[in-house]
Amino acid sequence: MQKSKMTIKSEKIKKKVQTGGFTLVELIISVGIFSLLMVLSVGALLAVVSANKNAQGIKSAVENLNFSLETMARTIRSGSNYVCEDTNSDGKCNHISFYDRSGAYEVFNENVGVKIDYYLYGATLMRTVSGANPVAMTSSDVSVNLLRFDIDIMKQPNVLIIIDGLVNYKNTLETKFQIETLAVQRYFNK
């Protein structure tokens, strides 16, 4: 009896040893599924990286526009003698000229400081200081469609600046914008 129990146990052990491990077909299928998942994951990762790069480009262009608008508002606040130099087709001012008094001692004199002009040239916001060469204030990714200055010289002079356009990053992604800000003169006119 002992012999037969031994042989049965050894046969069971042999069967367990024979059924352990994976077949070649199972390995090929598992490697294929793993490869497919990795390709999909890498594709999704590349799409996220590309979207992030586009978002960074648009953010940079919008920050450039914000800096340009903030520069305009700051110089208009310290300016005086606001004049509309040119109007667009609907009769609204699209070219402002004024004197920047920042750093000037005689703040109530008519033409103290430097003359500054802001206007639209094509789709680019431009700045001219004392008639010198104009300087582009916006990057090539920013296309300004409308620039308008609403000048109010009653009581406390102020200028409402309205800019409308779009940010076009590498001709792949467009974002429209419309920005308004009010610049109130720091000095009262006499």
C-alpha positions in Angstrom: 0.0 0.0 0.0 2.7 2.3 0.7 4.2 1.9 -2.8 0.9 2.9 -4.5 0.5 6.0 -2.3 4.1 7.1 -3.2 3.5 6.6 -6.9 0.3 8.6 -6.8 2.0 11.5 -4.9 4.9 11.5 -7.4 2.5 11.6 -10.3 0.6 14.5 -8.8 3.9 16.3 -8.3 4.9 15.6 -11.9 1.6 17.0 -13.1 2.0 20.2 -11.1 5.5 20.7 -12.5 4.3 20.1 -16.1 1.4 22.6 -15.8 3.4 25.5 -14.3 4.6 28.5 -16.4 3.2 30.2 -19.5 2.9 29.0 -23.1 4.5 30.9 -25.9 1.1 32.0 -27.2 0.2 33.5 -23.8 3.5 35.4 -23.7 3.0 36.8 -27.2 -0.6 37.9 -26.4 0.4 39.6 -23.1 3.4 41.4 -24.7 1.1 42.6 -27.6 -1.5 43.9 -25.1 1.2 45.6 -23.1 2.7 47.2 -26.3 -0.7 48.5 -27.4 -1.3 50.1 -24.0 2.2 51.7 -24.1 1.6 53.1 -27.6 -1.8 54.6 -26.5 -0.2 56.0 -23.3 2.7 57.6 -25.2 0.2 59.1 -27.8 -1.9 60.6 -25.0 1.3 62.0 -23.3 2.5 63.6 -26.6 -1.0 65.2 -27.1 -0.9 66.7 -23.6 2.7 68.0 -24.2 1.6 69.6 -27.5 -1.5 71.2 -25.9 0.7 72.6 -23.1 3.1 74.1 -25.6 0.2 75.8 -27.4 -1.3 77.1 -24.2 2.1 78.5 -23.2 2.4 80.2 -26.5 -1.0 81.8 -26.2 -0.2 82.8 -22.6 2.9 84.5 -23.8 1.1 86.5 -26.5 -1.7 87.5 -24.1 0.9 88.7 -21.5 2.5 90.7 -24.3 -0.8 92.3 -25.1 -1.5 92.9 -21.4 2.0 94.6 -21.0 1.2 96.8 -24.0 -2.1 97.9 -22.7 -0.7 98.5 -19.2 2.1 100.7 -20.7 -0.4 102.7 -22.6 -2.7 103.2 -19.6 0.3 104.2 -17.4 1.6 106.8 -19.9 -1.9 108.2 -20.6 -2.5 108.6 -16.8 0.6 110.7 -16.5 -0.1 112.6 -19.7 -2.0 115.8 -20.6 -3.5 117.5 -23.7 -5.1 114.4 -25.2 -5.8 114.9 -28.9 -7.5 112.5 -31.3 -5.2 112.6 -34.4 -7.3 110.3 -36.6 -10.7 108.5 -36.7 -11.8 105.2 -38.2 -14.8 104.7 -40.6 -17.4 105.0 -37.8 -15.9 108.4 -36.6 -14.3 106.9 -33.4 -10.7 107.9 -32.5 -8.1 105.3 -33.3 -5.0 107.5 -32.9 -4.3 109.4 -29.7 -1.6 112.0 -29.2 -0.7 113.6 -25.8 2.2 114.9 -23.7 3.7 112.6 -21.1 4.6 114.6 -18.0 6.2 111.9 -15.9 9.4 113.5 -14.5 8.4 117.0 -15.5 8.6 119.8 -13.0 6.1 122.3 -14.5 3.1 120.0 -14.5 0.6 122.7 -15.5 2.5 124.0 -18.5 0.9 123.2 -21.9 3.7 121.2 -23.6 5.9 119.9 -20.9 7.3 116.4 -21.4 7.5 114.3 -24.5 4.8 113.9 -27.2 3.5 110.3 -27.4 1.3 108.8 -30.1 -0.5 105.4 -29.9 -2.2 104.1 -33.1 -3.0 101.0 -35.1 -0.8 100.2 -38.1 -2.3 97.3 -40.0 -3.0 94.8 -37.2 -0.1 96.0 -34.9 -0.4 98.5 -32.0 2.3 101.2 -32.5 3.9 103.8 -30.3 5.8 106.9 -31.3 7.8 109.1 -28.9 8.5 112.7 -29.9 8.1 111.9 -33.6 10.9 109.2 -33.6 10.6 105.9 -35.4 7.5 104.0 -34.5 7.8 100.9 -32.3 5.5 97.9 -32.5 4.0 97.2 -29.0 2.4 93.9 -29.8 4.0 90.6 -31.0 3.3 89.0 -34.4 1.0 86.5 -32.7 -1.4 89.3 -31.7 -3.6 90.7 -34.4 -5.5 93.9 -33.4 -8.7 94.5 -35.4 -10.0 97.5 -33.5 -8.3 100.2 -31.4 -10.4 103.0 -30.1 -9.8 105.8 -27.7 -12.8 107.6 -26.1 -11.4 110.9 -24.8 -13.3 112.8 -22.1 -11.6 116.1 -21.1 -14.4 117.4 -18.8 -13.6 117.8 -15.1 -11.1 115.0 -14.6 -9.7 114.1 -18.1 -9.7 110.4 -18.9 -9.3 108.0 -21.8 -11.3 104.8 -22.4 -9.1 102.4 -24.4 -10.9 99.6 -26.3 -8.9 96.9 -28.1 -10.4 94.0 -30.0 -8.6 91.3 -32.0 -7.3 87.8 -31.8 -4.2 85.8 -30.7 -3.1 83.4 -33.4 -0.4 81.1 -32.1 1.6 79.5 -35.0 -1.6 79.5 -37.2 -2.9 76.5 -35.2 -4.9 78.0 -32.3 -6.9 81.3 -32.3 -8.3 83.1 -29.3 -10.4 86.2 -29.6 -10.2 89.0 -27.1 -11.8 92.3 -26.3 -10.2 94.5 -23.7 -11.3 97.8 -22.2 -9.6 99.9 -19.6 -10.0 103.4 -18.4 -7.0 105.7 -17.8 -7.7 108.8 -15.6 -5.3 111.7 -15.7 -3.3 112.1 -12.5 -3.1 115.9 -12.8 -6.0 118.3 -13.1 -6.0 120.7 -16.0 -6.0 124.4 -15.1 
